[in-house]
Every structure is written in structure tokens, then in C-alpha cells.
Amino acid sequence: AADDAALLLRTSGTTARPKVVPLTPRGLHAGAVSIGRGIELTEEDVCVNVMPLDHIGGISCSLLASLFAGGSVFCASGFDPAQFVEWLSSLGPTWYYAVPTIHKAVALYAGGLPSG
């Protein structure tokens, strides 16, 4: 049913003790569709997903938002800044989602930030 738990996601415990959060099909769908509409994803969009699929960003922001919009997703098996930059050329993505640590690693690799 739409209100039964479809996925149990463990939080990282950044601000408190880690918890298990039940996510429903209805909630996953609503969140992903909202993200897709908010950034105007279409079937023409291609996402490079460098987020792990045990993270809400990998599941909802990258994977489900793209799929519910009719777009496509390349799911990487991990993150490496050099490989990521190569994928930007070879895969022709129109977007990606990542946490600040990944954005910083890409910028440092590409020479966009001082290393100190």
C-alpha cells in the first residue's frame, strides 16, 4: 500500500544518534516528483549519479527524480573526481546532484579552488 514502508533508510547521525527512517512509496514519489518539477527535469535529461544509493540524495534526488521525469540515469559505482570529469565529456549529462564534499573535490580537481 502507498502508506506502508517501502524502504528503511538509516540516517547518518550528524545531528543526533543515527535512526532508521521508514519511507513510503507515496513519500518517495512525492519527493522525487517535487524535485523533478523544481529543477524542470524532462525526458531529455541525463543524470550522472555519484551519490550512494543508501543515501536519500542518491535515491530520491538523482535516481527517482530522473526516472519519474522520464529521463535517464547513469549510476556510478563510486566517486572519483577524475572519472567524474571524464563522464561529463563521455556521457553528456545535463545535471547531477551531490553533497558539498563532492562539489569541492570536483572543483579542486578541476583547479577551481585553491588547495589550502
N, CA, C and O atoms as CSV, one atom per row, in Angstrom:
chain,resi,resn,atom,element,x,y,z
A,1,ALA,N,N,0.841,-1.189,0.000
A,1,ALA,CA,C,0.000,0.000,0.000
A,1,ALA,C,C,0.882,1.246,0.000
A,1,ALA,O,O,2.045,1.200,0.400
A,2,ALA,N,N,0.322,2.333,-0.444
A,2,ALA,CA,C,1.078,3.580,-0.607
A,2,ALA,C,C,1.618,4.140,0.701
A,2,ALA,O,O,2.568,4.923,0.692
A,3,ASP,N,N,1.022,3.746,1.830
A,3,ASP,CA,C,1.484,4.282,3.110
A,3,ASP,C,C,2.282,3.275,3.938
A,3,ASP,O,O,2.640,3.562,5.081
A,4,ASP,N,N,2.561,2.104,3.376
A,4,ASP,CA,C,3.422,1.132,4.045
A,4,ASP,C,C,4.876,1.482,3.749
A,4,ASP,O,O,5.174,2.103,2.728
A,5,ALA,N,N,5.765,1.091,4.626
A,5,ALA,CA,C,7.187,1.359,4.397
A,5,ALA,C,C,7.673,0.572,3.184
A,5,ALA,O,O,7.487,-0.641,3.098
A,6,ALA,N,N,8.295,1.281,2.254
A,6,ALA,CA,C,8.873,0.651,1.072
A,6,ALA,C,C,10.379,0.523,1.224
A,6,ALA,O,O,11.017,-0.324,0.599
A,7,LEU,N,N,10.930,1.383,2.067
A,7,LEU,CA,C,12.373,1.456,2.220
A,7,LEU,C,C,12.687,1.924,3.632
A,7,LEU,O,O,12.072,2.867,4.132
A,8,LEU,N,N,13.633,1.273,4.265
A,8,LEU,CA,C,14.107,1.717,5.573
A,8,LEU,C,C,15.486,2.316,5.363
A,8,LEU,O,O,16.430,1.620,4.988
A,9,LEU,N,N,15.591,3.607,5.609
A,9,LEU,CA,C,16.842,4.321,5.377
A,9,LEU,C,C,17.438,4.723,6.715
A,9,LEU,O,O,16.749,5.283,7.568
A,10,ARG,N,N,18.696,4.440,6.891
A,10,ARG,CA,C,19.373,4.805,8.136
A,10,ARG,C,C,19.986,6.190,7.977
A,10,ARG,O,O,20.676,6.463,6.995
A,11,THR,N,N,19.728,7.066,8.954
A,11,THR,CA,C,20.328,8.397,8.925
A,11,THR,C,C,21.786,8.301,9.343
A,11,THR,O,O,22.211,7.304,9.926
A,12,SER,N,N,22.546,9.345,9.041
A,12,SER,CA,C,23.979,9.332,9.346
A,12,SER,C,C,24.278,9.651,10.798
A,12,SER,O,O,25.359,9.328,11.290
A,13,GLY,N,N,23.349,10.273,11.485
A,13,GLY,CA,C,23.603,10.646,12.864
A,13,GLY,C,C,24.410,11.923,12.994
A,13,GLY,O,O,25.061,12.138,14.017
A,14,THR,N,N,24.381,12.771,11.983
A,14,THR,CA,C,25.156,14.014,12.007
A,14,THR,C,C,24.753,14.911,13.167
A,14,THR,O,O,25.617,15.468,13.844
A,15,THR,N,N,23.461,15.060,13.406
A,15,THR,CA,C,22.993,15.971,14.454
A,15,THR,C,C,22.481,15.250,15.697
A,15,THR,O,O,22.220,15.889,16.716
A,16,ALA,N,N,22.336,13.960,15.627
A,16,ALA,CA,C,21.866,13.167,16.770
A,16,ALA,C,C,22.268,11.716,16.517
A,16,ALA,O,O,23.018,11.419,15.587
A,17,ARG,N,N,21.764,10.830,17.349
A,17,ARG,CA,C,22.045,9.408,17.129
A,17,ARG,C,C,21.430,8.957,15.812
A,17,ARG,O,O,20.353,9.429,15.446
A,18,PRO,N,N,22.093,8.051,15.090
A,18,PRO,CA,C,21.506,7.532,13.847
A,18,PRO,C,C,20.146,6.894,14.112
A,18,PRO,O,O,19.927,6.271,15.152
A,19,LYS,N,N,19.246,7.059,13.160
A,19,LYS,CA,C,17.903,6.499,13.273
A,19,LYS,C,C,17.560,5.765,11.982
A,19,LYS,O,O,18.173,5.993,10.939
A,20,VAL,N,N,16.580,4.890,12.070
A,20,VAL,CA,C,16.037,4.245,10.882
A,20,VAL,C,C,14.743,4.974,10.534
A,20,VAL,O,O,13.846,5.104,11.367
A,21,VAL,N,N,14.661,5.446,9.291
A,21,VAL,CA,C,13.507,6.212,8.845
A,21,VAL,C,C,12.753,5.401,7.795
A,21,VAL,O,O,13.317,5.066,6.753
A,22,PRO,N,N,11.475,5.077,8.059
A,22,PRO,CA,C,10.691,4.365,7.045
A,22,PRO,C,C,10.208,5.345,5.970
A,22,PRO,O,O,9.638,6.391,6.283
A,23,LEU,N,N,10.438,5.000,4.723
A,23,LEU,CA,C,9.984,5.823,3.604
A,23,LEU,C,C,8.893,5.063,2.855
A,23,LEU,O,O,9.051,3.886,2.532
A,24,THR,N,N,7.800,5.740,2.587
A,24,THR,CA,C,6.665,5.114,1.909
A,24,THR,C,C,6.746,5.339,0.404
A,24,THR,O,O,7.415,6.268,-0.048
A,25,PRO,N,N,6.071,4.495,-0.377
A,25,PRO,CA,C,6.017,4.741,-1.823
A,25,PRO,C,C,5.460,6.128,-2.134
A,25,PRO,O,O,5.969,6.828,-3.009
A,26,ARG,N,N,4.418,6.517,-1.414
A,26,ARG,CA,C,3.808,7.832,-1.634
A,26,ARG,C,C,4.813,8.952,-1.350
A,26,ARG,O,O,4.916,9.904,-2.123
A,27,GLY,N,N,5.548,8.840,-0.254
A,27,GLY,CA,C,6.528,9.852,0.107
A,27,GLY,C,C,7.702,9.909,-0.857
A,27,GLY,O,O,8.153,10.992,-1.230
A,28,LEU,N,N,8.199,8.743,-1.261
A,28,LEU,CA,C,9.298,8.706,-2.230
A,28,LEU,C,C,8.871,9.325,-3.557
A,28,LEU,O,O,9.617,10.097,-4.160
A,29,HIS,N,N,7.668,8.982,-4.003
A,29,HIS,CA,C,7.154,9.522,-5.263
A,29,HIS,C,C,6.970,11.035,-5.166
A,29,HIS,O,O,7.410,11.774,-6.046
A,30,ALA,N,N,6.322,11.494,-4.101
A,30,ALA,CA,C,6.062,12.931,-3.946
A,30,ALA,C,C,7.365,13.726,-3.890
A,30,ALA,O,O,7.480,14.776,-4.522
A,31,GLY,N,N,8.337,13.231,-3.142
A,31,GLY,CA,C,9.613,13.932,-3.038
A,31,GLY,C,C,10.346,13.995,-4.364
A,31,GLY,O,O,10.853,15.048,-4.750
A,32,ALA,N,N,10.403,12.872,-5.061
A,32,ALA,CA,C,11.121,12.821,-6.335
A,32,ALA,C,C,10.436,13.674,-7.402
A,32,ALA,O,O,11.108,14.376,-8.158
A,33,VAL,N,N,9.117,13.620,-7.467
A,33,VAL,CA,C,8.390,14.431,-8.448
A,33,VAL,C,C,8.566,15.915,-8.140
A,33,VAL,O,O,8.722,16.724,-9.055
A,34,SER,N,N,8.543,16.270,-6.872
A,34,SER,CA,C,8.745,17.664,-6.479
A,34,SER,C,C,10.125,18.162,-6.902
A,34,SER,O,O,10.257,19.276,-7.409
A,35,ILE,N,N,11.141,17.349,-6.696
A,35,ILE,CA,C,12.498,17.717,-7.118
A,35,ILE,C,C,12.542,17.882,-8.633
A,35,ILE,O,O,13.067,18.873,-9.140
A,36,GLY,N,N,11.995,16.914,-9.346
A,36,GLY,CA,C,11.997,16.974,-10.808
A,36,GLY,C,C,11.295,18.201,-11.346
A,36,GLY,O,O,11.784,18.849,-12.272
A,37,ARG,N,N,10.157,18.520,-10.772
A,37,ARG,CA,C,9.433,19.722,-11.206
A,37,ARG,C,C,10.196,20.984,-10.839
A,37,ARG,O,O,10.247,21.940,-11.613
A,38,GLY,N,N,10.787,20.980,-9.654
A,38,GLY,CA,C,11.514,22.158,-9.180
A,38,GLY,C,C,12.694,22.531,-10.060
A,38,GLY,O,O,12.991,23.712,-10.241
A,39,ILE,N,N,13.364,21.531,-10.605
A,39,ILE,CA,C,14.505,21.825,-11.485
A,39,ILE,C,C,14.167,21.550,-12.951
A,39,ILE,O,O,15.045,21.514,-13.812
A,40,GLU,N,N,12.879,21.359,-13.208
A,40,GLU,CA,C,12.336,21.222,-14.565
A,40,GLU,C,C,12.987,20.100,-15.372
A,40,GLU,O,O,13.394,20.296,-16.517
A,41,LEU,N,N,13.078,18.919,-14.755
A,41,LEU,CA,C,13.606,17.761,-15.466
A,41,LEU,C,C,12.615,17.299,-16.525
A,41,LEU,O,O,11.402,17.409,-16.344
A,42,THR,N,N,13.140,16.780,-17.635
A,42,THR,CA,C,12.307,16.224,-18.703
A,42,THR,C,C,12.910,14.900,-19.158
A,42,THR,O,O,13.933,14.452,-18.641
A,43,GLU,N,N,12.258,14.292,-20.130
A,43,GLU,CA,C,12.756,13.030,-20.687
A,43,GLU,C,C,14.074,13.220,-21.433
A,43,GLU,O,O,14.749,12.241,-21.751
A,44,GLU,N,N,14.440,14.448,-21.711
A,44,GLU,CA,C,15.707,14.738,-22.389
A,44,GLU,C,C,16.894,14.752,-21.426
A,44,GLU,O,O,18.044,14.732,-21.865
A,45,ASP,N,N,16.628,14.786,-20.129
A,45,ASP,CA,C,17.708,14.925,-19.154
A,45,ASP,C,C,18.432,13.619,-18.878
A,45,ASP,O,O,17.846,12.537,-18.873
A,46,VAL,N,N,19.726,13.763,-18.649
A,46,VAL,CA,C,20.605,12.646,-18.302
A,46,VAL,C,C,21.336,13.026,-17.019
A,46,VAL,O,O,21.988,14.068,-16.954
A,47,CYS,N,N,21.226,12.188,-16.017
A,47,CYS,CA,C,21.863,12.435,-14.722
A,47,CYS,C,C,23.040,11.493,-14.526
A,47,CYS,O,O,22.951,10.304,-14.830
A,48,VAL,N,N,24.142,12.028,-14.017
A,48,VAL,CA,C,25.237,11.191,-13.540
A,48,VAL,C,C,25.076,11.133,-12.027
A,48,VAL,O,O,25.262,12.134,-11.336
A,49,ASN,N,N,24.731,9.962,-11.521
A,49,ASN,CA,C,24.526,9.793,-10.086
A,49,ASN,C,C,25.807,9.274,-9.448
A,49,ASN,O,O,26.182,8.117,-9.637
A,50,VAL,N,N,26.472,10.140,-8.691
A,50,VAL,CA,C,27.681,9.745,-7.974
A,50,VAL,C,C,27.393,9.535,-6.485
A,50,VAL,O,O,28.295,9.227,-5.705
A,51,MET,N,N,26.132,9.706,-6.104
A,51,MET,CA,C,25.745,9.513,-4.707
A,51,MET,C,C,25.432,8.037,-4.468
A,51,MET,O,O,24.903,7.365,-5.353
A,52,PRO,N,N,25.753,7.532,-3.283
A,52,PRO,CA,C,25.415,6.137,-2.990
A,52,PRO,C,C,23.898,5.951,-2.907
A,52,PRO,O,O,23.170,6.869,-2.528
A,53,LEU,N,N,23.445,4.775,-3.260
A,53,LEU,CA,C,22.006,4.508,-3.247
A,53,LEU,C,C,21.479,4.163,-1.858
A,53,LEU,O,O,20.310,3.807,-1.711
A,54,ASP,N,N,22.331,4.267,-0.840
A,54,ASP,CA,C,21.833,4.169,0.532
A,54,ASP,C,C,21.762,5.563,1.163
A,54,ASP,O,O,21.667,5.696,2.383
A,55,HIS,N,N,21.809,6.587,0.328
A,55,HIS,CA,C,21.693,7.990,0.734
A,55,HIS,C,C,20.460,8.559,0.037
A,55,HIS,O,O,20.229,8.271,-1.138
A,56,ILE,N,N,19.674,9.354,0.736
A,56,ILE,CA,C,18.446,9.891,0.144
A,56,ILE,C,C,18.739,10.710,-1.107
A,56,ILE,O,O,17.911,10.767,-2.016
A,57,GLY,N,N,19.908,11.343,-1.163
A,57,GLY,CA,C,20.275,12.102,-2.358
A,57,GLY,C,C,20.452,11.211,-3.571
A,57,GLY,O,O,20.069,11.584,-4.679
A,58,GLY,N,N,21.028,10.037,-3.371
A,58,GLY,CA,C,21.203,9.099,-4.475
A,58,GLY,C,C,19.891,8.492,-4.919
A,58,GLY,O,O,19.648,8.308,-6.112
A,59,ILE,N,N,19.042,8.181,-3.944
A,59,ILE,CA,C,17.766,7.535,-4.257
A,59,ILE,C,C,16.762,8.523,-4.832
A,59,ILE,O,O,16.293,8.363,-5.958
A,60,SER,N,N,16.439,9.539,-4.054
A,60,SER,CA,C,15.349,10.441,-4.428
A,60,SER,C,C,15.787,11.544,-5.380
A,60,SER,O,O,15.157,11.767,-6.413
A,61,CYS,N,N,16.870,12.233,-5.031
A,61,CYS,CA,C,17.291,13.383,-5.838
A,61,CYS,C,C,17.796,12.969,-7.211
A,61,CYS,O,O,17.406,13.566,-8.215
A,62,SER,N,N,18.646,11.973,-7.274
A,62,SER,CA,C,19.242,11.595,-8.559
A,62,SER,C,C,18.418,10.550,-9.305
A,62,SER,O,O,17.960,10.796,-10.420
A,63,LEU,N,N,18.234,9.398,-8.696
A,63,LEU,CA,C,17.605,8.271,-9.386
A,63,LEU,C,C,16.117,8.480,-9.646
A,63,LEU,O,O,15.693,8.533,-10.801
A,64,LEU,N,N,15.324,8.600,-8.590
A,64,LEU,CA,C,13.872,8.653,-8.770
A,64,LEU,C,C,13.402,9.930,-9.451
A,64,LEU,O,O,12.495,9.876,-10.281
A,65,ALA,N,N,13.990,11.078,-9.126
A,65,ALA,CA,C,13.569,12.328,-9.776
A,65,ALA,C,C,13.765,12.223,-11.283
A,65,ALA,O,O,12.906,12.644,-12.058
A,66,SER,N,N,14.892,11.664,-11.692
A,66,SER,CA,C,15.160,11.497,-13.127
A,66,SER,C,C,14.178,10.531,-13.774
A,66,SER,O,O,13.606,10.826,-14.824
A,67,LEU,N,N,13.985,9.379,-13.145
A,67,LEU,CA,C,13.126,8.357,-13.741
A,67,LEU,C,C,11.667,8.794,-13.817
A,67,LEU,O,O,11.003,8.554,-14.825
A,68,PHE,N,N,11.160,9.434,-12.760
A,68,PHE,CA,C,9.766,9.895,-12.790
A,68,PHE,C,C,9.558,10.997,-13.822
A,68,PHE,O,O,8.435,11.203,-14.283
A,69,ALA,N,N,10.628,11.714,-14.195
A,69,ALA,CA,C,10.531,12.742,-15.237
A,69,ALA,C,C,10.702,12.140,-16.630
A,69,ALA,O,O,10.555,12.838,-17.633
A,70,GLY,N,N,11.014,10.843,-16.692
A,70,GLY,CA,C,11.218,10.187,-17.976
A,70,GLY,C,C,12.639,10.264,-18.483
A,70,GLY,O,O,12.924,9.824,-19.597
A,71,GLY,N,N,13.541,10.819,-17.681
A,71,GLY,CA,C,14.939,10.953,-18.079
A,71,GLY,C,C,15.717,9.675,-17.835
A,71,GLY,O,O,15.141,8.631,-17.528
A,72,SER,N,N,17.022,9.765,-17.974
A,72,SER,CA,C,17.870,8.597,-17.755
A,72,SER,C,C,18.939,8.914,-16.717
A,72,SER,O,O,19.255,10.073,-16.448
A,73,VAL,N,N,19.484,7.842,-16.145
A,73,VAL,CA,C,20.447,7.978,-15.059
A,73,VAL,C,C,21.600,7.008,-15.279
A,73,VAL,O,O,21.390,5.834,-15.583
A,74,PHE,N,N,22.807,7.508,-15.124
A,74,PHE,CA,C,23.988,6.659,-15.060
A,74,PHE,C,C,24.379,6.610,-13.598
A,74,PHE,O,O,24.726,7.639,-13.018
A,75,CYS,N,N,24.331,5.427,-12.986
A,75,CYS,CA,C,24.695,5.276,-11.577
A,75,CYS,C,C,26.131,4.783,-11.480
A,75,CYS,O,O,26.450,3.669,-11.896
A,76,ALA,N,N,26.982,5.622,-10.931
A,76,ALA,CA,C,28.387,5.271,-10.755
A,76,ALA,C,C,28.535,4.322,-9.573
A,76,ALA,O,O,27.723,4.336,-8.649
A,77,SER,N,N,29.561,3.510,-9.609
A,77,SER,CA,C,29.797,2.578,-8.504
A,77,SER,C,C,30.543,3.242,-7.356
A,77,SER,O,O,30.748,2.627,-6.309
A,78,GLY,N,N,30.942,4.467,-7.542
A,78,GLY,CA,C,31.648,5.220,-6.520
A,78,GLY,C,C,32.005,6.580,-7.081
A,78,GLY,O,O,31.663,6.898,-8.220
A,79,PHE,N,N,32.688,7.379,-6.288
A,79,PHE,CA,C,33.053,8.717,-6.749
A,79,PHE,C,C,34.557,8.863,-6.834
A,79,PHE,O,O,35.284,8.548,-5.891
A,80,ASP,N,N,35.009,9.343,-7.968
A,80,ASP,CA,C,36.400,9.702,-8.195
A,80,ASP,C,C,36.371,10.966,-9.048
A,80,ASP,O,O,35.772,10.955,-10.123
A,81,PRO,N,N,36.998,12.057,-8.604
A,81,PRO,CA,C,36.897,13.315,-9.354
A,81,PRO,C,C,37.384,13.207,-10.797
A,81,PRO,O,O,36.762,13.776,-11.695
A,82,ALA,N,N,38.473,12.497,-11.036
A,82,ALA,CA,C,38.986,12.364,-12.407
A,82,ALA,C,C,37.988,11.613,-13.285
A,82,ALA,O,O,37.736,12.009,-14.423
A,83,GLN,N,N,37.424,10.536,-12.757
A,83,GLN,CA,C,36.434,9.769,-13.513
A,83,GLN,C,C,35.184,10.603,-13.758
A,83,GLN,O,O,34.602,10.555,-14.842
A,84,PHE,N,N,34.774,11.365,-12.754
A,84,PHE,CA,C,33.597,12.215,-12.889
A,84,PHE,C,C,33.774,13.215,-14.030
A,84,PHE,O,O,32.877,13.383,-14.856
A,85,VAL,N,N,34.925,13.875,-14.074
A,85,VAL,CA,C,35.187,14.850,-15.140
A,85,VAL,C,C,35.172,14.160,-16.505
A,85,VAL,O,O,34.699,14.736,-17.485
A,86,GLU,N,N,35.683,12.939,-16.573
A,86,GLU,CA,C,35.638,12.184,-17.829
A,86,GLU,C,C,34.193,11.884,-18.232
A,86,GLU,O,O,33.842,11.980,-19.408
A,87,TRP,N,N,33.354,11.521,-17.253
A,87,TRP,CA,C,31.944,11.240,-17.551
A,87,TRP,C,C,31.219,12.472,-18.072
A,87,TRP,O,O,30.295,12.353,-18.876
A,88,LEU,N,N,31.629,13.654,-17.622
A,88,LEU,CA,C,30.994,14.874,-18.125
A,88,LEU,C,C,31.155,14.977,-19.637
A,88,LEU,O,O,30.260,15.462,-20.329
A,89,SER,N,N,32.288,14.522,-20.144
A,89,SER,CA,C,32.521,14.539,-21.594
A,89,SER,C,C,31.883,13.345,-22.291
A,89,SER,O,O,31.209,13.503,-23.308
A,90,SER,N,N,32.095,12.157,-21.747
A,90,SER,CA,C,31.666,10.951,-22.464
A,90,SER,C,C,30.167,10.673,-22.380
A,90,SER,O,O,29.593,10.133,-23.326
A,91,LEU,N,N,29.526,11.027,-21.280
A,91,LEU,CA,C,28.107,10.713,-21.105
A,91,LEU,C,C,27.181,11.874,-21.461
A,91,LEU,O,O,25.994,11.665,-21.709
A,92,GLY,N,N,27.708,13.077,-21.489
A,92,GLY,CA,C,26.892,14.246,-21.815
A,92,GLY,C,C,25.738,14.489,-20.862
A,92,GLY,O,O,24.622,14.751,-21.310
A,93,PRO,N,N,25.978,14.410,-19.552
A,93,PRO,CA,C,24.867,14.632,-18.624
A,93,PRO,C,C,24.381,16.076,-18.671
A,93,PRO,O,O,25.134,16.996,-18.991
A,94,THR,N,N,23.112,16.247,-18.346
A,94,THR,CA,C,22.547,17.589,-18.254
A,94,THR,C,C,22.517,18.073,-16.814
A,94,THR,O,O,22.327,19.261,-16.553
A,95,TRP,N,N,22.707,17.139,-15.873
A,95,TRP,CA,C,22.694,17.544,-14.468
A,95,TRP,C,C,23.256,16.444,-13.584
A,95,TRP,O,O,23.392,15.292,-13.997
A,96,TYR,N,N,23.579,16.831,-12.358
A,96,TYR,CA,C,23.935,15.875,-11.311
A,96,TYR,C,C,23.614,16.510,-9.973
A,96,TYR,O,O,23.508,17.731,-9.859
A,97,TYR,N,N,23.462,15.675,-8.973
A,97,TYR,CA,C,23.236,16.124,-7.600
A,97,TYR,C,C,24.368,15.553,-6.763
A,97,TYR,O,O,24.787,14.414,-6.968
A,98,ALA,N,N,24.861,16.341,-5.824
A,98,ALA,CA,C,25.899,15.841,-4.925
A,98,ALA,C,C,25.925,16.667,-3.648
A,98,ALA,O,O,25.357,17.756,-3.574
A,99,VAL,N,N,26.588,16.127,-2.665
A,99,VAL,CA,C,26.793,16.836,-1.401
A,99,VAL,C,C,27.988,17.783,-1.563
A,99,VAL,O,O,28.789,17.611,-2.482
A,100,PRO,N,N,28.115,18.777,-0.680
A,100,PRO,CA,C,29.207,19.753,-0.804
A,100,PRO,C,C,30.604,19.137,-0.885
A,100,PRO,O,O,31.466,19.675,-1.581
A,101,THR,N,N,30.845,18.039,-0.201
A,101,THR,CA,C,32.158,17.393,-0.245
A,101,THR,C,C,32.523,16.970,-1.668
A,101,THR,O,O,33.675,17.099,-2.080
A,102,ILE,N,N,31.554,16.472,-2.405
A,102,ILE,CA,C,31.800,16.058,-3.793
A,102,ILE,C,C,32.011,17.273,-4.683
A,102,ILE,O,O,32.918,17.278,-5.515
A,103,HIS,N,N,31.184,18.308,-4.521
A,103,HIS,CA,C,31.379,19.534,-5.310
A,103,HIS,C,C,32.794,20.084,-5.092
A,103,HIS,O,O,33.464,20.490,-6.042
A,104,LYS,N,N,33.234,20.093,-3.844
A,104,LYS,CA,C,34.569,20.616,-3.524
A,104,LYS,C,C,35.654,19.763,-4.171
A,104,LYS,O,O,36.617,20.300,-4.717
A,105,ALA,N,N,35.510,18.447,-4.116
A,105,ALA,CA,C,36.507,17.556,-4.723
A,105,ALA,C,C,36.605,17.786,-6.228
A,105,ALA,O,O,37.702,17.783,-6.787
A,106,VAL,N,N,35.468,17.983,-6.881
A,106,VAL,CA,C,35.467,18.252,-8.328
A,106,VAL,C,C,36.146,19.591,-8.610
A,106,VAL,O,O,36.966,19.692,-9.523
A,107,ALA,N,N,35.808,20.613,-7.831
A,107,ALA,CA,C,36.403,21.934,-8.037
A,107,ALA,C,C,37.910,21.908,-7.798
A,107,ALA,O,O,38.664,22.522,-8.552
A,108,LEU,N,N,38.355,21.210,-6.768
A,108,LEU,CA,C,39.794,21.095,-6.503
A,108,LEU,C,C,40.496,20.366,-7.644
A,108,LEU,O,O,41.563,20.783,-8.093
A,109,TYR,N,N,39.890,19.277,-8.108
A,109,TYR,CA,C,40.482,18.508,-9.202
A,109,TYR,C,C,40.585,19.352,-10.471
A,109,TYR,O,O,41.593,19.310,-11.177
A,110,ALA,N,N,39.539,20.109,-10.749
A,110,ALA,CA,C,39.494,20.916,-11.970
A,110,ALA,C,C,40.280,22.221,-11.836
A,110,ALA,O,O,40.398,22.976,-12.802
A,111,GLY,N,N,40.814,22.487,-10.653
A,111,GLY,CA,C,41.607,23.694,-10.458
A,111,GLY,C,C,40.787,24.925,-10.146
A,111,GLY,O,O,41.276,26.048,-10.272
A,112,GLY,N,N,39.537,24.725,-9.738
A,112,GLY,CA,C,38.658,25.856,-9.459
A,112,GLY,C,C,38.721,26.375,-8.042
A,112,GLY,O,O,38.116,27.403,-7.738
A,113,LEU,N,N,39.440,25.690,-7.160
A,113,LEU,CA,C,39.586,26.131,-5.769
A,113,LEU,C,C,41.045,26.018,-5.363
A,113,LEU,O,O,41.740,25.104,-5.807
A,114,PRO,N,N,41.515,26.925,-4.530
A,114,PRO,CA,C,42.873,26.752,-4.001
A,114,PRO,C,C,42.904,25.544,-3.067
A,114,PRO,O,O,41.927,25.291,-2.362
A,115,SER,N,N,43.976,24.816,-3.049
A,115,SER,CA,C,44.052,23.589,-2.250
A,115,SER,C,C,44.216,23.847,-0.763
A,115,SER,O,O,44.069,22.912,0.025
A,116,GLY,N,N,44.506,25.044,-0.348
A,116,GLY,CA,C,44.730,25.344,1.069
A,116,GLY,C,C,43.541,25.792,1.736
A,116,GLY,O,O,43.577,26.082,2.932
